[in-house]
C-alpha cells in the first residue's frame, strides 16, 4: 500500500480527480459571495459534459468545443438568475429543476444527436490535450506528477488565481462581495444588486461548465449517462468548507482529491469493506468541515473576548 | 367558460385514448401463428439485453416463417417518468388476450408481472434475468429464466490469468500475476460474476491475485476510471468490468495504461471500435437464445411453467464473443485452453461456484475466496 501511495501516479490521481471538483468549487464560491447558493452546479456540469462532446465533435476542436460549452454554461447560469431574480423562484427549487432537466435532457439530446443512449460512443469528440512541461518533465518524481496533466487542470489552477484577484482586487469583485454581505448597504451606494447577482451566476455557470467539459473531454474521453456523479454537490460542501474563497476552495479540493486517491489505493488491498472505503472522501470532508468551523468559533470567541 | 371547454375536451381525449388502447378480446383460433409480445422497460438500441431479446425473436420468425410465429415489441421507456406506464401496458396486453405469451425481464418489471400473473391466470408469461417468487403459490403461468454469468465469468478469469503472464502480448507485464475486477456495487449478481472470475483464474494458476474495486454505483465512469487506473498502475494488466456505464471507465483506463479490459453485457469491442485493441472479448448473457429455446419448447407444450431455470454455457444462455477480433487479440494457445475449459463446463466436469440460487456459496465462503486471491 505504501508503495502505491509513494508513487508519482498517486499524486497525478490527486490532481486529476481534484480538477472537476475545483472548477465547481470556484463556481460555488463566486455565487456564494454574491449571496446565492448555486445548487444547480450538478446539472450544469452534466449538460456541459454532453455539450463538450457534441461541440468538440462538430467543430473538430477541443478549444472551440470548450468555448461553446462555456457560453452555454453561462447561459444556464443566466437562466437560473432569471428564475431567482426576475421570477422570484426559490433558488433551491430552481436549481433542482435544472438538475432534473439535466438528468433526462442529456439522454434525450444524446439520442436525438447520435442515437446513443448510455454512452456517446458514436460521437467522435476531441479531448483537451495534456501538457508536457519541457524542463520540469526531466525532474524525477515531480516531473512525472506535473508533466502530462491535462491542460484543464492547469486552467483550473489559473482560475483560482484569477478569481482571487477578481474578487479581492477589482471594483466589480468588491461589488459582488458587498451585495453578498449586505444587499441593502450595497444598494444604498448605487450598486444594482440584481445586475451583480446576474454577473456572479453567469461566471459561476461558466466555471461549472469547464468542470463538466473536463469530465467528458479530459478525465474521460466520452460522455456517459449521469457522469457528473454528485460532484456538483460535493463542490458546494468544499466551497463552504473553504470559507467560499478561491484559495480555500482550492485547498479543500486538493484534500478531497487526496482522500479519493487514498480510497482507491485502499480498495486495492481490500483491508476493509468497500462501503467504508467509499465513505473516506466524504468523511474527510465532513471532519474537515467540523474542524474548520470549530476553529472559526474559537476565533470568534477570542475576538469577542469571551 | 373557455377553461371549462378546454378541460372537457382534455377529459374526453383522455377517456377516448384509454378506450382506444384496449382492443376487444379475441379468441384464439387454430391455425393462427404463435403470437408473442415483448414488453421492454426500456428501448431498443441499448446494444445489450433488449437488442438481444429482439434479435432472438427476429431470428425465430425468420426460421419458422410468419405463418408460424409473429411477435410485437412494445418499447415502454426506462426513465422514472416512464415507470408509471409499465404496469398499465402489461395489463393492456393481458386484456388483449390474443398473445400466446408475454415476455418481459429485469428486476424492475417484477412487481408489474407479479400482479398481472395473479390477475390473469390464463395468460402465459416468460420472465428473464431476475428470480420470480413462486413461493406465494399458484403462479404456474410464469416461466422464469436466469443466466449462469458465473460460467462465462469463469472463462474470462481463466483467460485473464493466462494473459497476465503471456510474454507474447505487447500490453502485458509478465513479471506479476495480478488481474483486476471492477464492480458496480456488491450484490448477488455481481458476486456471481466475481466468484466465477476468481475461481477461473485460480484454477489456471493458483497464485493469481485479484485486485478488487467497487465504484459504489453504476454511472460514475470517471471514478471507475481512476479506480481501474490505480489497479493497472499497481501491477494488474488485465481487468474485467461489471459496473454498467461506470465500467466504461475501466476500458478507458486500459487504453491510457496500455493494458487489457474485458467487456460485459454487450460486445464492447464492437460498441467502442476506437478502443477495440484493448478489449480482447466480452461476456454476454444471450437473452435472445434463451427466448428462442423457451418459445420452441412452449410450441411443443413442454415449457416448464411455474419453474425457474438457470441457463449457462451448455444452453447458450451465456457466451463469450468469439469473433475475428477475439482471434486477433488472444493467442491461439489460450483460445484452445478456453475452448477446452468451456467443454468441461458443458460436460459437467467443472462445476463453477455460484452466488445465486439453491447452490449459492455462503457469504463467508465468498469472503474466503476473495481473501485467497487478495493482492498482498
Interface residues (C-beta under 8 A of the other chain):
Chain A: X3 X4 X7 X9 X13 X16 X17 X20 X104 X107 X115 X117 X118 X119 X121 X215 X219 X220 X221 X222 X224 X225 X226 X227 X229 X230 X260 X261 X264 X265 X267 X268 X269 X270 X274 X275 X278
Chain B: X43 X45 X46 X79 X81 X186 X211 X212 X213 X214 X216 X217 X219 X220 X221 X222 X223 X225 X226 X227 X229 X230 X231 X233 X234 X245 X246 X248 X249 X252 X271 X272 X370 X371 X374 X375
